[in-house]
C-alpha cells in the first residue's frame, strides 16, 4: 500500500445524487460513485448523513446502515466487494 493512501484521512464527506465526496486532510478531494456501495446507494439521504469518521478519519462508519468504509481503500479504487 502506498504511503499516500496510508496517511490519507477524511475530514469531511457529503453526497450528491450519484456520488460520495470526501475531502482529505492533505487537500485532495475524492468522488466515489454510490454504485460502489449498494447500502449507501439504497439509503435515504438522512441515513447517508448519519456517519462517524473513525480512526482519525481513516474510516467512515454508518451504524444504521451497517456500513464501514476504509479511506485508504477508497484511494485504491476499492468499493464494496459484495456488490458483485
Secondary structure, 3 states (H helix, E strand, C coil): CCHHHHCCCEEEEEECCCEEEEEECCCCEEEEEHHHCHHHHHCCHHHHCCCEEEHHHCEEEECCCCEEEEHHHHHCCCCCHHHC
